[in-house]
């Protein structure tokens, strides 16, 4: 969140050098309907190890609920891109027929 005004982290106090940096937090929530509970469970298992503390994941029937946050938009973007790439790879592997 960006905050401006008297008394916040970005205020310019009388006689102080103007601040350029502001504290911020970015977050992303996704709900993926995968069509079946089995597919949702399989994809969750495939990404669990890579998620670590970065992504929270929950199952609700055929839906996979994912949420993450980061200190910067760039960091959030990299986390979401990595997550989507892992999901796509896991989904592709699951589509292979022996």
Backbone bond lengths (Angstrom), bond angles and torsions (degrees), N, CA, C in turn:
res aa  C-N    CA-C-N  psi(-1)  N-CA   C-N-CA  omega(-1)  CA-C   N-CA-C  phi
1 X - - - 1.432 - - 1.518 108.37 -
2 X 1.313 116.06 135.45 1.450 120.65 174.15 1.513 108.46 -94.05
3 X 1.307 117.03 134.20 1.459 120.28 -178.18 1.517 109.39 -129.66
4 X 1.327 116.57 131.92 1.455 121.59 178.74 1.518 108.23 -131.11
5 X 1.310 116.78 148.31 1.457 120.38 177.57 1.513 110.90 132.11
6 X 1.311 115.17 177.38 1.459 120.51 -176.26 1.519 111.00 -63.37
7 X 1.312 115.80 129.68 1.447 121.27 173.68 1.516 115.62 85.93
8 X 1.318 118.56 -4.30 1.466 118.24 179.94 1.526 110.28 -91.90
9 X 1.318 116.28 178.91 1.467 121.93 -174.68 1.523 113.01 -66.30
10 X 1.315 118.12 -15.48 1.462 120.72 -175.45 1.525 113.06 -109.73
11 X 1.304 117.78 5.23 1.462 121.10 -177.63 1.520 111.61 -68.69
12 X 1.304 115.20 152.38 1.453 121.14 173.22 1.525 107.13 -102.08
13 X 1.321 116.91 104.09 1.456 121.58 178.57 1.528 108.63 -71.12
14 X 1.295 115.99 152.25 1.462 121.05 -179.08 1.524 110.03 -54.63
15 X 1.328 117.14 124.29 1.448 122.42 177.16 1.514 114.79 80.97
16 X 1.320 118.11 -3.45 1.468 120.87 -178.83 1.525 110.10 -90.60
17 X 1.317 115.68 158.12 1.455 121.04 175.03 1.528 108.20 -69.59
18 X 1.328 118.31 134.60 1.466 120.04 -179.74 1.534 111.08 -58.73
19 X 1.312 115.38 139.44 1.454 120.96 178.02 1.520 110.02 -84.94
20 X 1.306 116.27 141.13 1.465 121.29 177.83 1.517 109.89 -107.10
21 X 1.325 118.00 -34.57 1.459 122.94 -176.19 1.517 110.72 -86.26
22 X 1.308 116.86 138.16 1.462 122.29 174.91 1.517 108.99 -127.75
23 X 1.324 117.10 141.76 1.458 121.28 177.48 1.527 108.89 -68.56
24 X 1.342 115.27 141.05 1.448 119.72 -176.12 1.516 109.07 -151.70
25 X 1.311 117.44 151.28 1.451 122.46 174.19 1.519 107.27 -138.72
26 X 1.310 116.20 134.25 1.464 121.62 -179.91 1.524 108.82 -115.78
27 X 1.319 116.30 144.87 1.462 119.30 179.18 1.522 110.69 -141.08
28 X 1.319 114.69 159.71 1.454 121.34 -179.65 1.525 108.69 -143.26
29 X 1.318 115.90 134.72 1.458 121.66 174.52 1.520 108.13 -125.69
30 X 1.331 115.77 135.20 1.461 121.41 179.39 1.518 108.76 -130.83
31 X 1.321 115.88 144.21 1.450 122.12 171.54 1.522 105.87 -124.87
32 X 1.338 115.84 117.11 1.454 121.40 -179.13 1.520 108.90 -109.52
33 X 1.334 116.53 117.44 1.463 120.24 175.22 1.517 106.55 -89.29
34 X 1.314 116.83 110.40 1.457 122.56 -173.21 1.523 113.50 -95.82
35 X 1.327 116.30 4.17 1.457 119.57 173.70 1.518 115.63 89.35
36 X 1.317 117.45 -26.42 1.464 120.47 177.61 1.523 109.39 -152.25
37 X 1.327 114.41 148.99 1.465 119.89 178.51 1.520 110.60 -64.50
38 X 1.322 117.05 -35.18 1.466 120.73 179.86 1.526 111.22 -63.13
39 X 1.325 116.80 -44.30 1.467 120.34 179.13 1.532 110.35 -65.53
40 X 1.318 116.79 -40.47 1.468 120.46 178.70 1.527 110.81 -62.17
41 X 1.349 117.51 -44.31 1.472 121.34 178.20 1.524 110.96 -62.60
42 X 1.333 116.36 -42.47 1.466 120.96 -178.95 1.527 110.80 -62.37
43 X 1.336 116.93 -45.79 1.464 119.66 -179.87 1.524 111.53 -67.64
44 X 1.319 117.10 -36.31 1.461 119.53 177.13 1.525 110.36 -61.63
45 X 1.319 116.74 -45.70 1.468 120.13 178.61 1.523 111.19 -61.64
46 X 1.332 116.71 -36.60 1.464 120.69 -177.80 1.528 112.42 -68.17
47 X 1.327 117.79 -29.14 1.469 119.49 -176.58 1.523 113.42 -104.00
48 X 1.329 118.62 -7.03 1.466 121.63 -175.88 1.526 113.70 -54.37
49 X 1.314 117.72 -48.15 1.466 120.33 -176.21 1.518 112.43 -66.03
50 X 1.323 116.99 -37.15 1.456 120.75 -178.33 1.525 112.04 -75.26
51 X 1.326 117.63 -26.40 1.464 121.37 -177.49 1.512 112.79 -65.06
52 X 1.331 116.03 -43.05 1.456 119.24 -176.86 1.510 110.65 51.43
53 X 1.320 117.01 -139.94 1.461 120.07 -179.45 1.532 113.06 -84.36
54 X 1.338 117.74 2.30 1.461 121.09 -171.83 1.522 114.52 -84.12
55 X 1.321 117.44 -31.78 1.459 121.22 -175.82 1.527 109.51 -129.84
56 X 1.316 115.87 129.50 1.464 120.72 173.81 1.525 107.03 -94.40
57 X 1.325 116.68 133.17 1.464 121.07 -178.57 1.518 109.96 -131.95
58 X 1.331 115.44 138.15 1.457 121.59 177.62 1.520 108.86 -138.68
59 X 1.315 115.36 149.03 1.457 121.64 176.23 1.516 109.88 -100.78
60 X 1.312 115.77 143.19 1.456 122.37 172.41 1.526 106.29 -144.74
61 X 1.322 115.85 88.55 1.463 120.32 -175.91 1.518 110.02 66.16
62 X 1.331 115.89 -123.30 1.467 120.12 179.86 1.524 112.32 -88.35
63 X 1.330 116.81 2.51 1.469 120.62 -177.32 1.526 111.65 -101.12
64 X 1.306 114.83 137.31 1.456 123.24 175.18 1.524 107.16 -108.05
65 X 1.326 117.02 116.11 1.462 122.76 179.90 1.522 107.91 -97.69
66 X 1.320 116.74 123.27 1.462 122.24 -178.10 1.518 109.61 -124.35
67 X 1.322 117.04 138.94 1.462 120.54 175.83 1.523 109.11 -144.10
68 X 1.317 114.14 147.03 1.458 120.77 179.31 1.521 108.72 -153.01
69 X 1.311 116.29 158.47 1.455 120.73 174.01 1.516 109.35 -143.84
70 X 1.310 115.00 162.65 1.460 120.82 -177.28 1.526 109.13 -153.83
71 X 1.303 115.26 165.08 1.468 121.03 -179.20 1.525 112.22 -76.87
72 X 1.345 117.39 -23.97 1.463 120.50 -179.02 1.522 110.03 -135.60
73 X 1.317 115.99 159.63 1.467 120.26 177.05 1.526 111.10 -64.26
74 X 1.312 117.39 -37.56 1.460 120.89 179.28 1.515 111.97 -62.86
75 X 1.313 116.43 -42.74 1.457 120.98 178.24 1.530 110.78 -65.92
76 X 1.323 116.59 -40.83 1.463 120.51 177.04 1.522 110.59 -62.23
77 X 1.310 116.93 -44.16 1.461 121.22 179.41 1.527 111.12 -59.87
78 X 1.323 117.56 -44.79 1.463 120.47 179.33 1.526 111.55 -63.70
79 X 1.322 117.37 -39.94 1.466 120.87 178.80 1.516 110.94 -64.88
80 X 1.332 117.30 -45.85 1.470 121.09 -179.52 1.524 110.91 -66.14
81 X 1.330 117.49 -41.82 1.475 120.02 177.39 1.523 111.06 -60.72
82 X 1.325 117.26 -43.90 1.460 121.36 179.23 1.525 110.64 -63.30
83 X 1.318 116.81 -43.69 1.458 121.60 179.33 1.527 110.91 -60.90
84 X 1.332 117.25 -46.99 1.462 120.48 -179.50 1.527 112.02 -65.76
85 X 1.324 117.12 -36.21 1.467 120.20 177.04 1.525 110.46 -65.05
86 X 1.330 117.20 -42.24 1.468 120.99 178.02 1.525 111.18 -64.24
87 X 1.324 116.96 -41.61 1.465 120.71 177.92 1.526 110.97 -63.20
88 X 1.316 116.19 -43.77 1.469 119.80 -179.66 1.520 111.32 -63.77
89 X 1.311 117.48 -42.28 1.458 121.05 178.67 1.528 110.25 -63.97
90 X 1.323 117.51 -45.59 1.450 120.97 179.34 1.528 111.00 -62.01
91 X 1.321 116.01 -39.61 1.462 120.58 178.31 1.523 110.66 -66.04
92 X 1.323 117.56 -41.01 1.465 122.06 178.94 1.521 111.45 -63.42
93 X 1.312 116.92 -44.11 1.458 121.62 179.63 1.531 109.38 -62.48
94 X 1.315 116.69 -39.52 1.450 121.33 179.24 1.520 113.52 -66.38
95 X 1.329 116.95 -23.21 1.462 121.12 179.91 1.524 112.72 -83.39
96 X 1.340 117.60 -13.73 1.467 120.75 -179.61 1.522 110.32 -66.88
97 X 1.293 115.33 136.67 1.465 120.66 177.52 1.521 109.33 -104.63
98 X 1.364 118.12 134.61 1.474 120.41 -179.30 1.522 111.43 -68.80
